[in-house]
């Protein structure tokens, strides 16, 4: 059990109100919880997955598609929108919601991951990051203050503190400690710079796989009046076991904390399930859409590679009973044809399916939490989410 004091309830002063609808069971069999996050543009039932709309669009989909797949919140990228078309232009055009015609909640990440991932194109110091644009080589500088300024101009429901993530498993101890201490300082600067009353702001816990650094960062961020807690620096080069051990450290310290917990960058169904089991509420990742564009379609217990010749004459839907527009209207053979012909419709239909699969899976998890059957249903849910370890060519494992 956590020995941390309960954090003050600031929901009445916040544009992000989070309610735990069903707490984890007292027997400790799971830390999964059912929640409701109320934001200026709508309600997000948790646990929830956020499709990624990097450039103010989820690739290949329009807002009607997003509503159809069941998205209630999307993520857009501060770094990319700062470079193109520019946050000032988006603000002048009415803000990000109007710009992308999306009337539901939006979260913008800080741009930290993209900026610090530029390798030789960037230089980090205690004040911020100087980097070259990947688009044209022009020089720019991001600080916590500028990241918040850009996010306030975009006008998303949730802004995120600027940080310095590093690969969790392959970073040296000294570099990890330096990045963690810097991220902790940048969290406070981000919060101090934020002034938009109708926008929530989340802090980010770093620390790699080091339990001491993770615990210290968790305490630092949790002691600040953020509206939510991001768990960063995972979903990288760590193993699932390492990730789960790190989540245990963080969630144990946040056990009495009333704010939502958001694990950044996680998107595989089995990984989502295991993180929910350990007490996480929100997720985002490009994975469902990215693998869809490569012809990989998620189905219960595995995935189908629609570029395989065996689907050329397959009249069945990708997944029986799936409610997505692909499965309701088209065959595997038709989708296989679209991929071979390099028709753009292939990307839209496949992305609609994978996001529907992911969001329906999250809804199934919430249903189990609502009825108190989550722990009992874990084997069934794992079987649905885990790619089959099969040699059959129709099923591709991770």
SELO-696779 format. One record per residue (C-alpha): residue number from 1; residue in one letter; x, y, z. Coordinates in steps of 0.5 Angstrom, whole numbers, plus 500, padded with zeros to 3 digits. Last residue first. Layout:
<sites>
[site NUM 'A' [X Y Z]];
...
</sites>
This chain:
<sites>
[site 398 'X' [508 481 434]];
[site 397 'X' [505 475 431]];
[site 396 'X' [502 475 424]];
[site 395 'X' [496 470 423]];
[site 394 'X' [494 468 416]];
[site 393 'X' [501 465 415]];
[site 392 'X' [499 460 420]];
[site 391 'X' [506 459 424]];
[site 390 'X' [502 461 430]];
[site 389 'X' [504 465 437]];
[site 388 'X' [497 468 437]];
[site 387 'X' [497 476 438]];
[site 386 'X' [495 477 445]];
[site 385 'X' [489 482 445]];
[site 384 'X' [483 477 445]];
[site 383 'X' [487 471 449]];
[site 382 'X' [489 477 454]];
[site 381 'X' [481 479 455]];
[site 380 'X' [479 472 456]];
[site 379 'X' [485 471 461]];
[site 378 'X' [483 477 465]];
[site 377 'X' [475 476 465]];
[site 376 'X' [475 474 472]];
[site 375 'X' [480 480 474]];
[site 374 'X' [475 485 470]];
[site 373 'X' [468 482 473]];
[site 372 'X' [466 488 477]];
[site 371 'X' [461 490 472]];
[site 370 'X' [463 497 471]];
[site 369 'X' [470 494 470]];
[site 368 'X' [468 489 465]];
[site 367 'X' [465 494 461]];
[site 366 'X' [471 498 461]];
[site 365 'X' [475 493 459]];
[site 364 'X' [470 492 453]];
[site 363 'X' [470 499 451]];
[site 362 'X' [478 499 451]];
[site 361 'X' [477 493 446]];
[site 360 'X' [472 497 442]];
[site 359 'X' [477 502 442]];
[site 358 'X' [482 498 439]];
[site 357 'X' [478 494 434]];
[site 356 'X' [475 500 432]];
[site 355 'X' [482 503 431]];
[site 354 'X' [484 497 427]];
[site 353 'X' [478 497 422]];
[site 352 'X' [478 505 421]];
[site 351 'X' [485 504 419]];
[site 350 'X' [484 499 414]];
[site 349 'X' [478 502 411]];
[site 348 'X' [482 509 410]];
[site 347 'X' [489 506 408]];
[site 346 'X' [485 501 403]];
[site 345 'X' [481 507 400]];
[site 344 'X' [488 510 398]];
[site 343 'X' [489 505 392]];
[site 342 'X' [496 502 392]];
[site 341 'X' [493 496 387]];
[site 340 'X' [496 491 391]];
[site 339 'X' [493 494 397]];
[site 338 'X' [486 495 394]];
[site 337 'X' [486 488 392]];
[site 336 'X' [487 485 399]];
[site 335 'X' [481 490 401]];
[site 334 'X' [477 487 396]];
[site 333 'X' [479 480 397]];
[site 332 'X' [478 481 405]];
[site 331 'X' [471 483 403]];
[site 330 'X' [467 489 404]];
[site 329 'X' [461 493 407]];
[site 328 'X' [460 491 414]];
[site 327 'X' [467 489 416]];
[site 326 'X' [470 495 412]];
[site 325 'X' [465 500 415]];
[site 324 'X' [467 498 422]];
[site 323 'X' [462 494 426]];
[site 322 'X' [466 488 427]];
[site 321 'X' [461 481 427]];
[site 320 'X' [466 477 423]];
[site 319 'X' [473 480 422]];
[site 318 'X' [476 481 416]];
[site 317 'X' [470 480 412]];
[site 316 'X' [469 473 408]];
[site 315 'X' [470 473 401]];
[site 314 'X' [477 470 401]];
[site 313 'X' [479 470 393]];
[site 312 'X' [485 474 394]];
[site 311 'X' [486 473 401]];
[site 310 'X' [491 467 400]];
[site 309 'X' [496 472 396]];
[site 308 'X' [498 475 403]];
[site 307 'X' [498 483 402]];
[site 306 'X' [492 483 407]];
[site 305 'X' [497 481 413]];
[site 304 'X' [492 478 418]];
[site 303 'X' [493 479 426]];
[site 302 'X' [492 475 432]];
[site 301 'X' [488 473 438]];
[site 300 'X' [481 477 436]];
[site 299 'X' [483 481 429]];
[site 298 'X' [488 486 428]];
[site 297 'X' [489 488 421]];
[site 296 'X' [496 489 418]];
[site 295 'X' [496 492 411]];
[site 294 'X' [502 497 412]];
[site 293 'X' [497 502 413]];
[site 292 'X' [494 498 418]];
[site 291 'X' [500 498 422]];
[site 290 'X' [501 505 422]];
[site 289 'X' [494 506 424]];
[site 288 'X' [494 502 430]];
[site 287 'X' [501 504 432]];
[site 286 'X' [501 511 432]];
[site 285 'X' [500 511 440]];
[site 284 'X' [496 514 445]];
[site 283 'X' [494 512 452]];
[site 282 'X' [489 514 458]];
[site 281 'X' [487 511 465]];
[site 280 'X' [493 507 468]];
[site 279 'X' [492 502 474]];
[site 278 'X' [496 496 473]];
[site 277 'X' [491 492 470]];
[site 276 'X' [490 498 465]];
[site 275 'X' [497 497 463]];
[site 274 'X' [497 490 462]];
[site 273 'X' [491 491 457]];
[site 272 'X' [494 497 453]];
[site 271 'X' [500 492 452]];
[site 270 'X' [496 486 450]];
[site 269 'X' [492 491 445]];
[site 268 'X' [499 494 442]];
[site 267 'X' [498 502 443]];
[site 266 'X' [503 505 448]];
[site 265 'X' [506 512 447]];
[site 264 'X' [505 516 453]];
[site 263 'X' [502 512 459]];
[site 262 'X' [496 517 462]];
[site 261 'X' [494 517 469]];
[site 260 'X' [488 521 471]];
[site 259 'X' [488 525 478]];
[site 258 'X' [485 523 485]];
[site 257 'X' [492 521 488]];
[site 256 'X' [492 516 493]];
[site 255 'X' [495 510 489]];
[site 254 'X' [500 515 486]];
[site 253 'X' [506 512 489]];
[site 252 'X' [504 505 488]];
[site 251 'X' [502 507 481]];
[site 250 'X' [509 510 479]];
[site 249 'X' [513 504 482]];
[site 248 'X' [508 499 479]];
[site 247 'X' [509 502 473]];
[site 246 'X' [516 501 473]];
[site 245 'X' [515 494 474]];
[site 244 'X' [510 493 468]];
[site 243 'X' [515 497 464]];
[site 242 'X' [521 492 465]];
[site 241 'X' [516 486 464]];
[site 240 'X' [514 488 458]];
[site 239 'X' [521 489 455]];
[site 238 'X' [524 496 455]];
[site 237 'X' [526 499 448]];
[site 236 'X' [521 505 448]];
[site 235 'X' [514 504 450]];
[site 234 'X' [516 508 457]];
[site 233 'X' [520 515 458]];
[site 232 'X' [513 518 460]];
[site 231 'X' [508 517 465]];
[site 230 'X' [503 523 465]];
[site 229 'X' [500 525 471]];
[site 228 'X' [493 530 470]];
[site 227 'X' [491 536 472]];
[site 226 'X' [498 539 475]];
[site 225 'X' [498 542 482]];
[site 224 'X' [505 540 483]];
[site 223 'X' [507 535 488]];
[site 222 'X' [505 529 484]];
[site 221 'X' [511 532 479]];
[site 220 'X' [516 532 484]];
[site 219 'X' [514 525 488]];
[site 218 'X' [513 521 481]];
[site 217 'X' [520 524 479]];
[site 216 'X' [523 521 485]];
[site 215 'X' [520 515 485]];
[site 214 'X' [522 514 478]];
[site 213 'X' [529 516 479]];
[site 212 'X' [529 511 485]];
[site 211 'X' [526 505 481]];
[site 210 'X' [531 506 475]];
[site 209 'X' [527 504 469]];
[site 208 'X' [527 511 465]];
[site 207 'X' [526 516 470]];
[site 206 'X' [521 521 467]];
[site 205 'X' [514 523 470]];
[site 204 'X' [510 528 466]];
[site 203 'X' [506 534 468]];
[site 202 'X' [499 535 465]];
[site 201 'X' [496 541 463]];
[site 200 'X' [488 543 463]];
[site 199 'X' [486 549 458]];
[site 198 'X' [480 553 460]];
[site 197 'X' [484 558 464]];
[site 196 'X' [490 559 460]];
[site 195 'X' [496 561 464]];
[site 194 'X' [501 556 463]];
[site 193 'X' [508 559 464]];
[site 192 'X' [509 557 471]];
[site 191 'X' [506 549 470]];
[site 190 'X' [512 549 464]];
[site 189 'X' [517 551 469]];
[site 188 'X' [515 546 474]];
[site 187 'X' [515 541 469]];
[site 186 'X' [522 543 466]];
[site 185 'X' [525 542 473]];
[site 184 'X' [523 535 473]];
[site 183 'X' [525 534 466]];
[site 182 'X' [532 537 468]];
[site 181 'X' [533 532 474]];
[site 180 'X' [530 526 469]];
[site 179 'X' [535 528 463]];
[site 178 'X' [541 528 468]];
[site 177 'X' [539 522 471]];
[site 176 'X' [538 518 465]];
[site 175 'X' [545 521 462]];
[site 174 'X' [549 519 468]];
[site 173 'X' [545 512 468]];
[site 172 'X' [547 510 461]];
[site 171 'X' [541 510 456]];
[site 170 'X' [539 503 453]];
[site 169 'X' [533 501 457]];
[site 168 'X' [529 507 458]];
[site 167 'X' [530 511 451]];
[site 166 'X' [530 518 453]];
[site 165 'X' [525 523 454]];
[site 164 'X' [527 530 456]];
[site 163 'X' [520 534 458]];
[site 162 'X' [515 540 456]];
[site 161 'X' [509 539 460]];
[site 160 'X' [503 537 457]];
[site 159 'X' [497 541 454]];
[site 158 'X' [490 538 455]];
[site 157 'X' [483 541 452]];
[site 156 'X' [487 544 446]];
[site 155 'X' [487 551 444]];
[site 154 'X' [493 551 439]];
[site 153 'X' [495 558 442]];
[site 152 'X' [496 555 449]];
[site 151 'X' [500 549 446]];
[site 150 'X' [505 554 443]];
[site 149 'X' [505 558 449]];
[site 148 'X' [506 552 453]];
[site 147 'X' [512 549 448]];
[site 146 'X' [515 556 448]];
[site 145 'X' [515 556 456]];
[site 144 'X' [518 549 457]];
[site 143 'X' [524 551 452]];
[site 142 'X' [524 550 444]];
[site 141 'X' [529 553 440]];
[site 140 'X' [529 553 432]];
[site 139 'X' [534 553 427]];
[site 138 'X' [532 551 419]];
[site 137 'X' [534 545 416]];
[site 136 'X' [528 545 411]];
[site 135 'X' [523 539 414]];
[site 134 'X' [527 536 419]];
[site 133 'X' [527 543 423]];
[site 132 'X' [534 544 426]];
[site 131 'X' [534 544 434]];
[site 130 'X' [536 548 440]];
[site 129 'X' [533 545 446]];
[site 128 'X' [531 548 453]];
[site 127 'X' [534 552 459]];
[site 126 'X' [538 546 462]];
[site 125 'X' [542 545 455]];
[site 124 'X' [540 540 449]];
[site 123 'X' [543 540 442]];
[site 122 'X' [539 538 436]];
[site 121 'X' [540 536 429]];
[site 120 'X' [545 530 431]];
[site 119 'X' [540 526 434]];
[site 118 'X' [533 529 432]];
[site 117 'X' [529 525 438]];
[site 116 'X' [530 531 443]];
[site 115 'X' [525 535 439]];
[site 114 'X' [520 529 437]];
[site 113 'X' [519 527 444]];
[site 112 'X' [519 534 447]];
[site 111 'X' [514 536 443]];
[site 110 'X' [509 538 449]];
[site 109 'X' [503 533 447]];
[site 108 'X' [497 536 445]];
[site 107 'X' [490 533 448]];
[site 106 'X' [484 534 444]];
[site 105 'X' [477 533 446]];
[site 104 'X' [471 533 442]];
[site 103 'X' [468 538 436]];
[site 102 'X' [473 536 431]];
[site 101 'X' [473 540 425]];
[site 100 'X' [481 540 424]];
[site 99 'X' [482 548 424]];
[site 98 'X' [476 549 428]];
[site 97 'X' [478 544 434]];
[site 96 'X' [485 547 433]];
[site 95 'X' [484 554 434]];
[site 94 'X' [480 559 430]];
[site 93 'X' [484 561 424]];
[site 92 'X' [488 566 427]];
[site 91 'X' [490 561 432]];
[site 90 'X' [492 556 427]];
[site 89 'X' [496 561 424]];
[site 88 'X' [500 563 430]];
[site 87 'X' [501 555 432]];
[site 86 'X' [505 554 425]];
[site 85 'X' [503 551 419]];
[site 84 'X' [507 547 419]];
[site 83 'X' [513 548 424]];
[site 82 'X' [509 549 430]];
[site 81 'X' [504 544 428]];
[site 80 'X' [509 538 428]];
[site 79 'X' [512 540 434]];
[site 78 'X' [506 541 438]];
[site 77 'X' [503 534 436]];
[site 76 'X' [496 532 436]];
[site 75 'X' [492 527 440]];
[site 74 'X' [485 525 440]];
[site 73 'X' [479 524 444]];
[site 72 'X' [472 521 444]];
[site 71 'X' [474 516 438]];
[site 70 'X' [468 511 437]];
[site 69 'X' [470 508 430]];
[site 68 'X' [464 512 427]];
[site 67 'X' [466 519 431]];
[site 66 'X' [473 518 428]];
[site 65 'X' [470 517 421]];
[site 64 'X' [466 523 421]];
[site 63 'X' [472 527 423]];
[site 62 'X' [476 525 417]];
[site 61 'X' [481 519 416]];
[site 60 'X' [487 517 412]];
[site 59 'X' [492 519 417]];
[site 58 'X' [489 522 424]];
[site 57 'X' [489 529 422]];
[site 56 'X' [491 535 426]];
[site 55 'X' [498 534 423]];
[site 54 'X' [500 528 429]];
[site 53 'X' [493 526 429]];
[site 52 'X' [494 520 434]];
[site 51 'X' [488 516 436]];
[site 50 'X' [487 516 444]];
[site 49 'X' [486 510 448]];
[site 48 'X' [481 510 454]];
[site 47 'X' [481 507 461]];
[site 46 'X' [477 511 462]];
[site 45 'X' [470 515 459]];
[site 44 'X' [472 521 456]];
[site 43 'X' [467 527 457]];
[site 42 'X' [466 533 452]];
[site 41 'X' [470 539 449]];
[site 40 'X' [471 543 456]];
[site 39 'X' [474 536 459]];
[site 38 'X' [470 531 464]];
[site 37 'X' [474 525 465]];
[site 36 'X' [470 519 467]];
[site 35 'X' [474 513 471]];
[site 34 'X' [474 506 471]];
[site 33 'X' [479 503 475]];
[site 32 'X' [485 497 474]];
[site 31 'X' [489 496 480]];
[site 30 'X' [488 489 480]];
[site 29 'X' [487 483 485]];
[site 28 'X' [489 488 491]];
[site 27 'X' [483 485 495]];
[site 26 'X' [480 491 496]];
[site 25 'X' [478 492 489]];
[site 24 'X' [480 498 484]];
[site 23 'X' [475 504 484]];
[site 22 'X' [469 504 480]];
[site 21 'X' [467 511 478]];
[site 20 'X' [474 515 479]];
[site 19 'X' [472 522 477]];
[site 18 'X' [476 526 474]];
[site 17 'X' [475 534 472]];
[site 16 'X' [479 537 467]];
[site 15 'X' [478 545 467]];
[site 14 'X' [480 545 474]];
[site 13 'X' [478 549 480]];
[site 12 'X' [473 545 482]];
[site 11 'X' [478 539 481]];
[site 10 'X' [483 541 486]];
[site 9 'X' [482 536 491]];
[site 8 'X' [488 536 495]];
[site 7 'X' [493 530 494]];
[site 6 'X' [492 524 499]];
[site 5 'X' [499 523 503]];
[site 4 'X' [504 518 500]];
[site 3 'X' [505 511 504]];
[site 2 'X' [502 507 499]];
[site 1 'X' [500 500 500]];
</sites>
